[in-house]
Amino acid sequence: MTQITIWHNPRCSKSRQALSFLQERDIDAEVVKYLDVSHSEQEIKKLLDMLGISARELMRTKEAVYKELGLKNVEDEDKLIKAMVENPKLIERPIVIKGDKAVIARPLERVLEII
């Protein structure tokens, strides 16, 4: 069976709901507290490929740091990825990964797409 991983922020209600969703289905998932773990630009690029989205689509555009860094008008994917590496709070959550597929679990039911 392919391992399931969840990029989790315990302070986020949506992230807690996604983890509970998995646990209620007896799905053992590796929990990665992504705010506490450094991720490389390569890891973020791989995640974007698994999600099938752009860097901007992975970003929490309402975070204060997004505005502070002036990212609204940045079009360069590498610069946006670097901003997420340096400021993981910018990364949308929760993210559930299985094999070479991933989903942002918003809405929560999106988890069903890969489990």
C-alpha positions as CSV (number, residue, x, y, z in Angstrom):
1,M,0.0,0.0,0.0
2,T,1.3,3.4,-0.9
3,Q,2.1,5.7,2.0
4,I,-0.1,8.7,2.5
5,T,1.5,12.0,3.8
6,I,-0.3,15.1,5.0
7,W,1.4,18.5,5.1
8,H,-0.2,19.6,8.3
9,N,-0.5,22.7,10.5
10,P,-2.0,21.8,13.8
11,R,-3.2,25.4,14.3
12,C,-5.3,25.3,11.2
13,S,-8.9,24.0,11.5
14,K,-9.0,22.8,7.9
15,S,-5.8,20.9,8.4
16,R,-7.1,19.3,11.7
17,Q,-10.2,18.3,9.8
18,A,-8.3,16.7,7.0
19,L,-6.2,14.7,9.5
20,S,-9.3,13.6,11.4
21,F,-10.9,12.6,8.0
22,L,-8.0,10.3,7.4
23,Q,-8.0,8.9,10.9
24,E,-11.7,8.2,10.9
25,R,-11.2,6.0,7.9
26,D,-8.3,4.2,9.6
27,I,-5.9,5.6,7.1
28,D,-2.4,5.8,8.6
29,A,-0.7,8.9,7.3
30,E,2.7,10.4,7.9
31,V,2.2,13.8,9.4
32,V,4.6,16.5,8.2
33,K,4.4,19.7,10.2
34,Y,5.5,21.7,7.2
35,L,6.0,24.9,9.1
36,D,8.6,23.1,11.3
37,V,10.4,21.3,8.4
38,S,12.6,23.0,5.8
39,H,11.6,22.2,2.2
40,S,13.8,22.8,-0.8
41,E,12.9,24.5,-4.0
42,Q,13.1,21.1,-5.6
43,E,10.6,19.6,-3.2
44,I,8.2,22.5,-3.8
45,K,8.5,22.0,-7.6
46,K,7.8,18.3,-7.2
47,L,4.8,19.0,-5.1
48,L,3.5,21.5,-7.7
49,D,3.9,18.8,-10.4
50,M,2.0,16.3,-8.3
51,L,-0.8,18.9,-7.7
52,G,-0.8,20.0,-11.3
53,I,-0.9,23.7,-10.4
54,S,1.2,26.9,-10.5
55,A,3.2,28.3,-7.7
56,R,0.7,31.1,-7.2
57,E,-2.2,28.5,-6.8
58,L,-0.3,26.9,-3.9
59,M,0.1,30.3,-2.1
60,R,-2.0,31.7,0.7
61,T,-2.4,35.1,-0.9
62,K,-4.1,36.6,2.1
63,E,-1.2,36.1,4.4
64,A,0.5,39.3,5.6
65,V,3.9,38.1,4.4
66,Y,2.5,37.8,0.9
67,K,1.6,41.5,0.9
68,E,4.9,42.4,2.7
69,L,7.0,40.7,0.1
70,G,5.0,42.3,-2.8
71,L,4.3,39.0,-4.4
72,K,1.0,40.0,-6.1
73,N,2.8,41.2,-9.2
74,V,5.6,38.6,-9.3
75,E,5.2,36.3,-12.3
76,D,8.4,34.4,-12.0
77,E,7.6,30.9,-10.8
78,D,11.1,30.4,-9.3
79,K,10.7,33.6,-7.3
80,L,7.3,32.5,-5.9
81,I,8.8,29.1,-5.1
82,K,11.7,30.6,-3.3
83,A,9.3,32.8,-1.3
84,M,7.5,29.7,-0.2
85,V,10.7,28.0,0.8
86,E,11.8,31.0,2.9
87,N,8.2,31.6,4.2
88,P,6.4,28.2,4.5
89,K,3.4,30.0,6.0
90,L,2.7,31.0,2.4
91,I,1.9,27.4,1.5
92,E,-1.7,26.5,1.3
93,R,-2.8,23.6,3.6
94,P,-3.6,20.9,4.1
95,I,-1.9,18.9,1.4
96,V,-2.5,15.2,1.1
97,I,0.0,13.2,-0.9
98,K,-0.2,9.6,-2.1
99,G,2.4,8.2,-4.5
100,D,2.8,10.7,-7.3
101,K,-0.5,12.5,-6.7
102,A,-1.4,15.2,-4.3
103,V,-4.4,17.4,-3.5
104,I,-5.0,20.5,-1.5
105,A,-7.8,19.3,0.8
106,R,-10.0,22.3,0.4
107,P,-12.8,21.3,0.3
108,L,-12.1,18.4,2.6
109,E,-13.7,15.9,0.2
110,R,-10.9,16.4,-2.3
111,V,-9.0,13.8,-0.2
112,L,-11.2,11.2,-1.7
113,E,-9.7,11.8,-5.1
114,I,-6.4,10.1,-4.0
115,I,-7.2,7.7,-1.2
